[in-house]
Amino acid sequence: MNARLQLEDLVKLLHVPAAVKSDKIRSPETFDLCARSTGRTFTIRGFNDYGMAELWIDEEGRDSTDACADSIWIEPDCLEVQS
């Protein structure tokens, strides 16, 4: 896991992850959500066992405080901590 990322950090989604791009045909909703979210700032809501950060995203591709919003797991190299 990228040690610089911590729970509740504000991060910018820099780009759509390569795995999401390569799976665009099978999972177009995930690709579209990531594409709408690129360049926006989110709060890290958690981490999985692989060190990926959980982001909660509303339908417009913005940060959400609602646990029932869409969530995506993002590789740390796709994120940049915002000060």
Secondary structure, DSSP 8 states (H G I E B T S, - for coil): --TT--TT-EEEE-S--HHHHHTTTT-HHHHHHHHHHTT-EEEEEEE-TT--EEEEE-TTS-B---TTSEEEEE-GGGEEE--
